[in-house]
Amino acid sequence: MDRAPRTDVDLRHVAALTDDTGIFQHAYFGVPDPHHGYCTDDNARALIVAVRARACGLALPDRVDPMRYLAFLRAAFDPARGVLRNFLGWDRRWREDEGSEDAQARGVWALAEAAAQRDDPVLAEAAGALFDAALPRIARLEALRARAFAILALARRTDERPDGHAAGILRRHAAALEDAFRVASGPGWAWFEDAVTYDNGRLPQALLAASAALDARRWRDVGLEALRFLLDGQTGPGGVLKLVGNRGWWRRGSRPAPFDEQPLEPAALVEACLLAARITGDRAWRAEAERCHRWYHGGNVLGLSLYDPHTGGCFDGLEPDGVNRNRGAEATLSLALSALALRAGVREPAR
């Protein structure tokens, strides 16, 4: 039997990557890299990590402050246009007028998580107000992953505060994901598109969250089918997780690209599997979550740990000849999210 996975949460490198503005996107090896500045995507992830870690009773390093990451999102929000900007240079100048749809939705997901923190009413009040201000743009999202992040945000928000308008937006995005699945899937291909690309576990996770929030069995069934397809298609020798590589992805009719494997992926799969376990009552999904988390600690095709015990960071990827020695925010926060999910479980509502 496999040993229990490591679920310790090491936030030292999150703290090292964070300054008075927020968390840097990238690192040069283990050193924050100011050349690439900051982004809403990573500050949103950092906010989720901070509030979930605190909810688990963990002591946060001084720099890992939910208020700091929320303040970044407040600065990113353009009230005149109702949108979040994404990329901020080290010179504190925004690089665009509007961030990607993924950035909009990831930001709002983090706001929903922060707004649910009843033990911190100051944080929750500000996050909730910013969530409401950003909601009109979220209603107009079209990209599939952005819809998925929005569903996770809306399910979290409506669980804390019933809201018919938000529930209606959630329903529309979930229906759009279901429609995409019905159109794209076929024999041997249970997926939403003609390619499996990035942050893939969030798509089935979103439909599972929507099914729980709105008691829609058909979304549960699609979510479970897509999640099973992802897991079966990403199982390597010896049963280890073998992720789709970003050098070509996995296109219908082709084999998955073997490398580079990205730390973003296991965290999404872990949360999706844990939610599947809660909804179905089947502990086999918990075992799958643990298998996915082991990827970070050597349960991968190269048998290499991506956790760096010297810094507390996570290496940026698994390459043909070893690990990418940089330890950026996305990778490090993904490892933390995965461990936190296993420690406490995801918090989307379950039936």
BALOBA-1460 file (C-alpha; in Angstrom, 3 decimals):
// residues 351
<rec num="1" residu="m" x="0.000" y="0.000" z="0.000"/>
<rec num="2" residu="d" x="1.247" y="3.501" z="-0.776"/>
<rec num="3" residu="r" x="2.405" y="5.505" z="2.192"/>
<rec num="4" residu="a" x="0.370" y="8.522" z="3.207"/>
<rec num="5" residu="p" x="1.297" y="11.602" z="1.178"/>
<rec num="6" residu="r" x="3.135" y="14.529" z="2.698"/>
<rec num="7" residu="t" x="0.719" y="17.298" z="3.572"/>
<rec num="8" residu="d" x="3.038" y="19.738" z="5.325"/>
<rec num="9" residu="v" x="2.593" y="23.305" z="4.100"/>
<rec num="10" residu="d" x="5.844" y="25.234" z="3.768"/>
<rec num="11" residu="l" x="5.226" y="28.925" z="3.069"/>
<rec num="12" residu="r" x="8.803" y="30.179" z="3.425"/>
<rec num="13" residu="h" x="9.253" y="30.696" z="-0.302"/>
<rec num="14" residu="v" x="5.837" y="32.314" z="-0.658"/>
<rec num="15" residu="a" x="7.088" y="34.825" z="1.904"/>
<rec num="16" residu="a" x="10.412" y="35.237" z="0.081"/>
<rec num="17" residu="l" x="8.608" y="35.996" z="-3.191"/>
<rec num="18" residu="t" x="6.362" y="38.596" z="-1.530"/>
<rec num="19" residu="d" x="7.229" y="42.262" z="-1.075"/>
<rec num="20" residu="d" x="5.140" y="45.257" z="-0.026"/>
<rec num="21" residu="t" x="3.238" y="45.176" z="-3.340"/>
<rec num="22" residu="g" x="2.433" y="41.488" z="-3.647"/>
<rec num="23" residu="i" x="3.966" y="38.252" z="-4.839"/>
<rec num="24" residu="f" x="6.425" y="38.250" z="-7.735"/>
<rec num="25" residu="q" x="5.494" y="36.046" z="-10.698"/>
<rec num="26" residu="h" x="8.854" y="34.430" z="-11.313"/>
<rec num="27" residu="a" x="12.083" y="33.477" z="-9.640"/>
<rec num="28" residu="y" x="15.633" y="33.291" z="-10.935"/>
<rec num="29" residu="f" x="16.457" y="29.928" z="-9.414"/>
<rec num="30" residu="g" x="15.396" y="30.626" z="-5.803"/>
<rec num="31" residu="v" x="15.581" y="34.426" z="-5.953"/>
<rec num="32" residu="p" x="12.580" y="36.671" z="-6.756"/>
<rec num="33" residu="d" x="12.929" y="37.969" z="-10.324"/>
<rec num="34" residu="p" x="11.812" y="41.604" z="-10.605"/>
<rec num="35" residu="h" x="12.144" y="41.591" z="-14.407"/>
<rec num="36" residu="h" x="8.731" y="39.960" z="-14.728"/>
<rec num="37" residu="g" x="6.979" y="41.921" z="-12.001"/>
<rec num="38" residu="y" x="3.660" y="40.790" z="-10.572"/>
<rec num="39" residu="c" x="0.349" y="39.461" z="-11.862"/>
<rec num="40" residu="t" x="-3.228" y="39.172" z="-10.678"/>
<rec num="41" residu="d" x="-3.222" y="35.415" z="-11.363"/>
<rec num="42" residu="d" x="-0.522" y="34.719" z="-8.786"/>
<rec num="43" residu="n" x="-1.714" y="37.233" z="-6.206"/>
<rec num="44" residu="a" x="-5.141" y="35.609" z="-6.444"/>
<rec num="45" residu="r" x="-3.569" y="32.202" z="-5.829"/>
<rec num="46" residu="a" x="-1.581" y="33.652" z="-2.932"/>
<rec num="47" residu="l" x="-4.741" y="35.064" z="-1.366"/>
<rec num="48" residu="i" x="-6.428" y="31.656" z="-1.572"/>
<rec num="49" residu="v" x="-3.378" y="29.965" z="-0.045"/>
<rec num="50" residu="a" x="-3.203" y="32.506" z="2.779"/>
<rec num="51" residu="v" x="-6.857" y="32.288" z="3.790"/>
<rec num="52" residu="r" x="-6.963" y="28.496" z="3.510"/>
<rec num="53" residu="a" x="-3.758" y="28.103" z="5.507"/>
<rec num="54" residu="r" x="-5.115" y="30.339" z="8.233"/>
<rec num="55" residu="a" x="-8.404" y="28.430" z="8.219"/>
<rec num="56" residu="c" x="-6.375" y="25.254" z="8.820"/>
<rec num="57" residu="g" x="-4.876" y="26.851" z="11.907"/>
<rec num="58" residu="l" x="-1.436" y="27.375" z="10.397"/>
<rec num="59" residu="a" x="0.704" y="30.316" z="11.443"/>
<rec num="60" residu="l" x="1.441" y="32.553" z="8.464"/>
<rec num="61" residu="p" x="4.886" y="34.086" z="7.898"/>
<rec num="62" residu="d" x="4.783" y="37.853" z="8.331"/>
<rec num="63" residu="r" x="4.799" y="38.622" z="4.619"/>
<rec num="64" residu="v" x="2.139" y="36.053" z="3.774"/>
<rec num="65" residu="d" x="-0.695" y="38.391" z="4.656"/>
<rec num="66" residu="p" x="-4.162" y="38.026" z="3.092"/>
<rec num="67" residu="m" x="-4.588" y="41.805" z="3.331"/>
<rec num="68" residu="r" x="-1.520" y="42.344" z="1.152"/>
<rec num="69" residu="y" x="-2.807" y="40.103" z="-1.636"/>
<rec num="70" residu="l" x="-6.309" y="41.544" z="-1.378"/>
<rec num="71" residu="a" x="-4.833" y="45.038" z="-1.645"/>
<rec num="72" residu="f" x="-3.107" y="43.953" z="-4.859"/>
<rec num="73" residu="l" x="-6.446" y="42.834" z="-6.306"/>
<rec num="74" residu="r" x="-8.002" y="46.116" z="-5.231"/>
<rec num="75" residu="a" x="-5.248" y="47.979" z="-7.073"/>
<rec num="76" residu="a" x="-5.710" y="45.717" z="-10.099"/>
<rec num="77" residu="f" x="-9.414" y="46.531" z="-10.326"/>
<rec num="78" residu="d" x="-10.330" y="49.404" z="-12.617"/>
<rec num="79" residu="p" x="-13.669" y="50.680" z="-11.267"/>
<rec num="80" residu="a" x="-14.369" y="52.753" z="-14.371"/>
<rec num="81" residu="r" x="-14.313" y="49.662" z="-16.579"/>
<rec num="82" residu="g" x="-15.237" y="47.045" z="-14.002"/>
<rec num="83" residu="v" x="-12.284" y="44.810" z="-14.866"/>
<rec num="84" residu="l" x="-9.115" y="43.453" z="-13.322"/>
<rec num="85" residu="r" x="-5.780" y="44.221" z="-14.899"/>
<rec num="86" residu="n" x="-3.235" y="41.407" z="-14.775"/>
<rec num="87" residu="f" x="0.409" y="42.354" z="-15.303"/>
<rec num="88" residu="l" x="2.125" y="44.948" z="-13.127"/>
<rec num="89" residu="g" x="5.769" y="45.864" z="-13.699"/>
<rec num="90" residu="w" x="8.307" y="46.321" z="-10.940"/>
<rec num="91" residu="d" x="7.965" y="50.025" z="-11.731"/>
<rec num="92" residu="r" x="4.339" y="49.733" z="-10.476"/>
<rec num="93" residu="r" x="2.877" y="50.451" z="-13.907"/>
<rec num="94" residu="w" x="0.119" y="48.300" z="-15.326"/>
<rec num="95" residu="r" x="1.017" y="46.660" z="-18.619"/>
<rec num="96" residu="e" x="-2.532" y="46.434" z="-19.996"/>
<rec num="97" residu="d" x="-5.978" y="47.932" z="-19.594"/>
<rec num="98" residu="e" x="-7.705" y="44.601" z="-19.013"/>
<rec num="99" residu="g" x="-6.372" y="41.211" z="-18.014"/>
<rec num="100" residu="s" x="-7.266" y="37.926" z="-19.659"/>
<rec num="101" residu="e" x="-10.546" y="36.213" z="-18.905"/>
<rec num="102" residu="d" x="-8.620" y="33.667" z="-16.840"/>
<rec num="103" residu="a" x="-7.191" y="36.487" z="-14.725"/>
<rec num="104" residu="q" x="-10.635" y="38.042" z="-14.222"/>
<rec num="105" residu="a" x="-12.080" y="34.765" z="-13.012"/>
<rec num="106" residu="r" x="-9.115" y="33.678" z="-10.890"/>
<rec num="107" residu="g" x="-9.213" y="37.042" z="-9.188"/>
<rec num="108" residu="v" x="-12.905" y="36.748" z="-8.402"/>
<rec num="109" residu="w" x="-12.418" y="33.190" z="-7.150"/>
<rec num="110" residu="a" x="-9.881" y="34.501" z="-4.644"/>
<rec num="111" residu="l" x="-12.282" y="37.268" z="-3.630"/>
<rec num="112" residu="a" x="-14.996" y="34.686" z="-2.960"/>
<rec num="113" residu="e" x="-12.614" y="32.708" z="-0.763"/>
<rec num="114" residu="a" x="-11.628" y="35.818" z="1.177"/>
<rec num="115" residu="a" x="-15.232" y="36.991" z="1.511"/>
<rec num="116" residu="a" x="-16.052" y="33.714" z="3.249"/>
<rec num="117" residu="q" x="-13.587" y="34.320" z="6.113"/>
<rec num="118" residu="r" x="-15.992" y="34.954" z="8.977"/>
<rec num="119" residu="d" x="-13.161" y="35.204" z="11.492"/>
<rec num="120" residu="d" x="-11.790" y="38.239" z="9.642"/>
<rec num="121" residu="p" x="-14.735" y="40.564" z="9.021"/>
<rec num="122" residu="v" x="-12.553" y="43.408" z="7.719"/>
<rec num="123" residu="l" x="-11.031" y="41.191" z="5.029"/>
<rec num="124" residu="a" x="-14.393" y="39.596" z="4.239"/>
<rec num="125" residu="e" x="-16.221" y="42.907" z="3.897"/>
<rec num="126" residu="a" x="-13.704" y="44.367" z="1.447"/>
<rec num="127" residu="a" x="-13.413" y="41.158" z="-0.555"/>
<rec num="128" residu="g" x="-17.184" y="40.827" z="-0.800"/>
<rec num="129" residu="a" x="-17.601" y="44.384" z="-2.040"/>
<rec num="130" residu="l" x="-14.902" y="43.907" z="-4.666"/>
<rec num="131" residu="f" x="-16.490" y="40.604" z="-5.712"/>
<rec num="132" residu="d" x="-19.799" y="42.384" z="-6.299"/>
<rec num="133" residu="a" x="-18.089" y="45.131" z="-8.304"/>
<rec num="134" residu="a" x="-16.358" y="42.587" z="-10.549"/>
<rec num="135" residu="l" x="-19.405" y="40.359" z="-11.054"/>
<rec num="136" residu="p" x="-20.804" y="42.041" z="-14.210"/>
<rec num="137" residu="r" x="-17.600" y="41.211" z="-16.120"/>
<rec num="138" residu="i" x="-17.673" y="37.653" z="-14.789"/>
<rec num="139" residu="a" x="-21.155" y="37.208" z="-16.219"/>
<rec num="140" residu="r" x="-19.773" y="37.814" z="-19.734"/>
<rec num="141" residu="l" x="-16.909" y="35.308" z="-19.704"/>
<rec num="142" residu="e" x="-16.600" y="32.944" z="-22.653"/>
<rec num="143" residu="a" x="-13.293" y="31.045" z="-22.278"/>
<rec num="144" residu="l" x="-13.856" y="27.582" z="-20.815"/>
<rec num="145" residu="r" x="-11.293" y="27.758" z="-18.027"/>
<rec num="146" residu="a" x="-12.410" y="31.234" z="-17.093"/>
<rec num="147" residu="r" x="-15.960" y="29.898" z="-16.848"/>
<rec num="148" residu="a" x="-14.654" y="27.095" z="-14.627"/>
<rec num="149" residu="f" x="-12.855" y="29.485" z="-12.255"/>
<rec num="150" residu="a" x="-15.990" y="31.637" z="-12.182"/>
<rec num="151" residu="i" x="-18.131" y="28.641" z="-11.249"/>
<rec num="152" residu="l" x="-15.790" y="27.851" z="-8.355"/>
<rec num="153" residu="a" x="-16.043" y="31.470" z="-7.229"/>
<rec num="154" residu="l" x="-19.815" y="31.599" z="-7.523"/>
<rec num="155" residu="a" x="-20.328" y="28.259" z="-5.795"/>
<rec num="156" residu="r" x="-18.213" y="29.453" z="-2.891"/>
<rec num="157" residu="r" x="-19.984" y="32.809" z="-2.708"/>
<rec num="158" residu="t" x="-23.516" y="31.432" z="-2.930"/>
<rec num="159" residu="d" x="-22.680" y="28.822" z="-0.298"/>
<rec num="160" residu="e" x="-21.877" y="31.659" z="2.105"/>
<rec num="161" residu="r" x="-24.547" y="34.100" z="0.922"/>
<rec num="162" residu="p" x="-27.522" y="32.864" z="-1.128"/>
<rec num="163" residu="d" x="-27.828" y="35.110" z="-4.166"/>
<rec num="164" residu="g" x="-30.231" y="34.409" z="-6.995"/>
<rec num="165" residu="h" x="-28.361" y="36.618" z="-9.464"/>
<rec num="166" residu="a" x="-25.027" y="34.934" z="-8.776"/>
<rec num="167" residu="a" x="-26.682" y="31.519" z="-8.943"/>
<rec num="168" residu="g" x="-28.058" y="32.409" z="-12.358"/>
<rec num="169" residu="i" x="-24.590" y="33.302" z="-13.628"/>
<rec num="170" residu="l" x="-23.253" y="30.062" z="-12.183"/>
<rec num="171" residu="r" x="-25.975" y="28.107" z="-13.981"/>
<rec num="172" residu="r" x="-25.176" y="29.726" z="-17.342"/>
<rec num="173" residu="h" x="-21.465" y="29.008" z="-17.075"/>
<rec num="174" residu="a" x="-22.069" y="25.406" z="-16.018"/>
<rec num="175" residu="a" x="-24.477" y="24.894" z="-18.911"/>
<rec num="176" residu="a" x="-21.832" y="26.279" z="-21.289"/>
<rec num="177" residu="l" x="-19.259" y="23.787" z="-19.970"/>
<rec num="178" residu="e" x="-21.740" y="20.953" z="-20.359"/>
<rec num="179" residu="d" x="-22.524" y="22.052" z="-23.916"/>
<rec num="180" residu="a" x="-18.815" y="22.171" z="-24.767"/>
<rec num="181" residu="f" x="-18.400" y="18.646" z="-23.431"/>
<rec num="182" residu="r" x="-21.359" y="17.313" z="-25.425"/>
<rec num="183" residu="v" x="-19.979" y="18.863" z="-28.620"/>
<rec num="184" residu="a" x="-16.330" y="17.843" z="-28.223"/>
<rec num="185" residu="s" x="-16.570" y="14.421" z="-26.587"/>
<rec num="186" residu="g" x="-16.856" y="11.165" z="-28.458"/>
<rec num="187" residu="p" x="-15.566" y="7.579" z="-28.432"/>
<rec num="188" residu="g" x="-12.305" y="7.515" z="-26.509"/>
<rec num="189" residu="w" x="-12.391" y="11.256" z="-25.854"/>
<rec num="190" residu="a" x="-14.352" y="12.466" z="-22.810"/>
<rec num="191" residu="w" x="-13.240" y="16.065" z="-22.842"/>
<rec num="192" residu="f" x="-14.484" y="19.633" z="-23.390"/>
<rec num="193" residu="e" x="-12.198" y="20.538" z="-26.291"/>
<rec num="194" residu="d" x="-10.083" y="18.899" z="-28.973"/>
<rec num="195" residu="a" x="-6.994" y="19.278" z="-26.778"/>
<rec num="196" residu="v" x="-6.108" y="18.775" z="-23.115"/>
<rec num="197" residu="t" x="-3.944" y="21.772" z="-22.254"/>
<rec num="198" residu="y" x="-3.500" y="23.559" z="-18.892"/>
<rec num="199" residu="d" x="-5.147" y="23.676" z="-15.458"/>
<rec num="200" residu="n" x="-7.251" y="20.802" z="-16.696"/>
<rec num="201" residu="g" x="-8.670" y="19.513" z="-13.434"/>
<rec num="202" residu="r" x="-10.523" y="22.784" z="-12.887"/>
<rec num="203" residu="l" x="-13.030" y="21.952" z="-15.638"/>
<rec num="204" residu="p" x="-14.447" y="18.783" z="-14.041"/>
<rec num="205" residu="q" x="-14.049" y="20.347" z="-10.588"/>
<rec num="206" residu="a" x="-16.233" y="23.243" z="-11.687"/>
<rec num="207" residu="l" x="-19.029" y="21.001" z="-12.922"/>
<rec num="208" residu="l" x="-18.890" y="18.992" z="-9.709"/>
<rec num="209" residu="a" x="-19.107" y="22.220" z="-7.705"/>
<rec num="210" residu="a" x="-22.030" y="23.409" z="-9.839"/>
<rec num="211" residu="s" x="-23.828" y="20.103" z="-9.407"/>
<rec num="212" residu="a" x="-23.485" y="20.359" z="-5.635"/>
<rec num="213" residu="a" x="-24.486" y="24.022" z="-5.491"/>
<rec num="214" residu="l" x="-27.548" y="23.658" z="-7.715"/>
<rec num="215" residu="d" x="-28.373" y="19.968" z="-7.218"/>
<rec num="216" residu="a" x="-27.914" y="19.110" z="-10.895"/>
<rec num="217" residu="r" x="-27.101" y="15.408" z="-11.344"/>
<rec num="218" residu="r" x="-26.189" y="15.746" z="-15.020"/>
<rec num="219" residu="w" x="-23.291" y="18.094" z="-14.226"/>
<rec num="220" residu="r" x="-22.044" y="15.653" z="-11.635"/>
<rec num="221" residu="d" x="-22.066" y="12.851" z="-14.200"/>
<rec num="222" residu="v" x="-20.184" y="14.887" z="-16.803"/>
<rec num="223" residu="g" x="-17.679" y="16.087" z="-14.215"/>
<rec num="224" residu="l" x="-16.943" y="12.567" z="-13.017"/>
<rec num="225" residu="e" x="-16.615" y="11.237" z="-16.563"/>
<rec num="226" residu="a" x="-14.193" y="13.994" z="-17.563"/>
<rec num="227" residu="l" x="-12.164" y="13.591" z="-14.371"/>
<rec num="228" residu="r" x="-11.869" y="9.843" z="-14.912"/>
<rec num="229" residu="f" x="-10.712" y="10.484" z="-18.483"/>
<rec num="230" residu="l" x="-8.015" y="12.877" z="-17.250"/>
<rec num="231" residu="l" x="-6.732" y="10.470" z="-14.633"/>
<rec num="232" residu="d" x="-6.706" y="7.432" z="-16.914"/>
<rec num="233" residu="g" x="-4.966" y="9.382" z="-19.669"/>
<rec num="234" residu="q" x="-2.301" y="10.685" z="-17.302"/>
<rec num="235" residu="t" x="-1.214" y="7.472" z="-15.626"/>
<rec num="236" residu="g" x="2.347" y="6.385" z="-16.293"/>
<rec num="237" residu="p" x="4.461" y="3.317" z="-15.525"/>
<rec num="238" residu="g" x="3.866" y="1.931" z="-12.076"/>
<rec num="239" residu="g" x="0.674" y="3.932" z="-11.736"/>
<rec num="240" residu="v" x="2.384" y="7.281" z="-11.141"/>
<rec num="241" residu="l" x="0.863" y="10.505" z="-12.403"/>
<rec num="242" residu="k" x="2.263" y="11.321" z="-15.867"/>
<rec num="243" residu="l" x="1.041" y="14.792" z="-16.738"/>
<rec num="244" residu="v" x="0.377" y="16.166" z="-20.198"/>
<rec num="245" residu="g" x="3.441" y="18.135" z="-21.285"/>
<rec num="246" residu="n" x="3.236" y="21.745" z="-22.354"/>
<rec num="247" residu="r" x="5.399" y="21.086" z="-25.427"/>
<rec num="248" residu="g" x="2.427" y="20.165" z="-27.579"/>
<rec num="249" residu="w" x="-0.294" y="19.208" z="-25.057"/>
<rec num="250" residu="w" x="-2.580" y="16.217" z="-25.741"/>
<rec num="251" residu="r" x="-4.554" y="16.557" z="-28.915"/>
<rec num="252" residu="r" x="-7.367" y="14.303" z="-29.972"/>
<rec num="253" residu="g" x="-5.991" y="11.412" z="-31.991"/>
<rec num="254" residu="s" x="-2.428" y="11.923" z="-30.732"/>
<rec num="255" residu="r" x="-0.408" y="10.819" z="-27.751"/>
<rec num="256" residu="p" x="0.101" y="13.292" z="-24.918"/>
<rec num="257" residu="a" x="3.263" y="15.383" z="-25.173"/>
<rec num="258" residu="p" x="5.697" y="13.855" z="-22.655"/>
<rec num="259" residu="f" x="7.209" y="17.089" z="-21.292"/>
<rec num="260" residu="d" x="7.358" y="19.607" z="-19.671"/>
<rec num="261" residu="e" x="5.078" y="18.621" z="-16.810"/>
<rec num="262" residu="q" x="3.711" y="21.589" z="-14.870"/>
<rec num="263" residu="p" x="3.095" y="21.865" z="-11.083"/>
<rec num="264" residu="l" x="-0.188" y="23.662" z="-11.784"/>
<rec num="265" residu="e" x="-1.811" y="20.399" z="-12.846"/>
<rec num="266" residu="p" x="-1.684" y="18.122" z="-9.771"/>
<rec num="267" residu="a" x="-3.219" y="20.788" z="-7.526"/>
<rec num="268" residu="a" x="-6.256" y="21.066" z="-9.784"/>
<rec num="269" residu="l" x="-6.602" y="17.283" z="-9.941"/>
<rec num="270" residu="v" x="-6.273" y="16.951" z="-6.167"/>
<rec num="271" residu="e" x="-9.107" y="19.414" z="-5.530"/>
<rec num="272" residu="a" x="-11.297" y="17.828" z="-8.202"/>
<rec num="273" residu="c" x="-10.757" y="14.337" z="-6.790"/>
<rec num="274" residu="l" x="-11.461" y="15.446" z="-3.227"/>
<rec num="275" residu="l" x="-14.684" y="17.086" z="-4.324"/>
<rec num="276" residu="a" x="-15.635" y="13.911" z="-6.199"/>
<rec num="277" residu="a" x="-15.008" y="11.952" z="-2.992"/>
<rec num="278" residu="r" x="-17.250" y="14.282" z="-0.983"/>
<rec num="279" residu="i" x="-20.062" y="14.236" z="-3.505"/>
<rec num="280" residu="t" x="-20.056" y="10.499" z="-4.230"/>
<rec num="281" residu="g" x="-18.919" y="9.149" z="-0.867"/>
<rec num="282" residu="d" x="-16.418" y="6.955" z="-2.748"/>
<rec num="283" residu="r" x="-13.034" y="6.997" z="-1.000"/>
<rec num="284" residu="a" x="-11.332" y="5.779" z="-4.162"/>
<rec num="285" residu="w" x="-11.394" y="9.408" z="-5.255"/>
<rec num="286" residu="r" x="-9.468" y="10.355" z="-2.100"/>
<rec num="287" residu="a" x="-6.849" y="7.773" z="-3.053"/>
<rec num="288" residu="e" x="-6.604" y="9.365" z="-6.489"/>
<rec num="289" residu="a" x="-6.104" y="12.774" z="-4.879"/>
<rec num="290" residu="e" x="-3.256" y="11.380" z="-2.809"/>
<rec num="291" residu="r" x="-1.685" y="9.798" z="-5.895"/>
<rec num="292" residu="c" x="-1.792" y="13.134" z="-7.679"/>
<rec num="293" residu="h" x="-0.236" y="14.975" z="-4.744"/>
<rec num="294" residu="r" x="2.660" y="12.499" z="-4.619"/>
<rec num="295" residu="w" x="3.771" y="13.866" z="-7.995"/>
<rec num="296" residu="y" x="5.364" y="16.776" z="-6.120"/>
<rec num="297" residu="h" x="7.341" y="14.453" z="-3.867"/>
<rec num="298" residu="g" x="8.752" y="11.978" z="-6.375"/>
<rec num="299" residu="g" x="5.630" y="10.129" z="-7.513"/>
<rec num="300" residu="n" x="6.347" y="11.003" z="-11.145"/>
<rec num="301" residu="v" x="8.012" y="9.307" z="-14.122"/>
<rec num="302" residu="l" x="11.474" y="10.600" z="-13.185"/>
<rec num="303" residu="g" x="11.113" y="9.821" z="-9.495"/>
<rec num="304" residu="l" x="12.248" y="13.338" z="-8.600"/>
<rec num="305" residu="s" x="10.915" y="15.594" z="-5.866"/>
<rec num="306" residu="l" x="9.869" y="19.056" z="-6.999"/>
<rec num="307" residu="y" x="9.774" y="20.349" z="-3.433"/>
<rec num="308" residu="d" x="12.929" y="22.215" z="-2.455"/>
<rec num="309" residu="p" x="13.508" y="21.775" z="1.289"/>
<rec num="310" residu="h" x="16.159" y="24.509" z="1.314"/>
<rec num="311" residu="t" x="13.725" y="27.269" z="0.326"/>
<rec num="312" residu="g" x="10.269" y="25.760" z="0.762"/>
<rec num="313" residu="g" x="9.639" y="26.392" z="-2.930"/>
<rec num="314" residu="c" x="8.501" y="24.146" z="-5.741"/>
<rec num="315" residu="f" x="10.549" y="23.744" z="-8.900"/>
<rec num="316" residu="d" x="8.857" y="25.133" z="-11.986"/>
<rec num="317" residu="g" x="8.459" y="21.904" z="-13.913"/>
<rec num="318" residu="l" x="9.561" y="18.400" z="-14.768"/>
<rec num="319" residu="e" x="11.713" y="18.337" z="-17.910"/>
<rec num="320" residu="p" x="13.214" y="15.384" z="-19.817"/>
<rec num="321" residu="d" x="16.538" y="15.674" z="-17.974"/>
<rec num="322" residu="g" x="15.315" y="16.758" z="-14.546"/>
<rec num="323" residu="v" x="13.578" y="19.631" z="-12.842"/>
<rec num="324" residu="n" x="13.436" y="23.264" z="-13.935"/>
<rec num="325" residu="r" x="15.539" y="24.851" z="-11.199"/>
<rec num="326" residu="n" x="13.528" y="28.070" z="-11.015"/>
<rec num="327" residu="r" x="10.976" y="28.261" z="-8.201"/>
<rec num="328" residu="g" x="8.276" y="30.702" z="-9.237"/>
<rec num="329" residu="a" x="4.989" y="31.693" z="-7.668"/>
<rec num="330" residu="e" x="2.661" y="29.500" z="-9.725"/>
<rec num="331" residu="a" x="4.583" y="26.317" z="-8.929"/>
<rec num="332" residu="t" x="5.123" y="27.107" z="-5.260"/>
<rec num="333" residu="l" x="1.520" y="28.157" z="-4.682"/>
<rec num="334" residu="s" x="0.246" y="25.076" z="-6.521"/>
<rec num="335" residu="l" x="2.130" y="22.782" z="-4.149"/>
<rec num="336" residu="a" x="0.696" y="24.694" z="-1.190"/>
<rec num="337" residu="l" x="-2.848" y="24.510" z="-2.580"/>
<rec num="338" residu="s" x="-2.535" y="20.772" z="-3.111"/>
<rec num="339" residu="a" x="-1.276" y="20.132" z="0.418"/>
<rec num="340" residu="l" x="-3.906" y="22.412" z="1.951"/>
<rec num="341" residu="a" x="-6.663" y="20.641" z="0.048"/>
<rec num="342" residu="l" x="-5.567" y="17.280" z="1.420"/>
<rec num="343" residu="r" x="-5.285" y="18.667" z="4.942"/>
<rec num="344" residu="a" x="-8.666" y="20.314" z="5.051"/>
<rec num="345" residu="g" x="-10.573" y="19.309" z="1.952"/>
<rec num="346" residu="v" x="-11.928" y="21.675" z="-0.670"/>
<rec num="347" residu="r" x="-14.759" y="23.845" z="0.585"/>
<rec num="348" residu="e" x="-17.200" y="23.847" z="-2.289"/>
<rec num="349" residu="p" x="-20.620" y="22.758" z="-1.016"/>
<rec num="350" residu="a" x="-21.411" y="19.056" z="-1.192"/>
<rec num="351" residu="r" x="-24.791" y="17.449" z="-1.075"/>
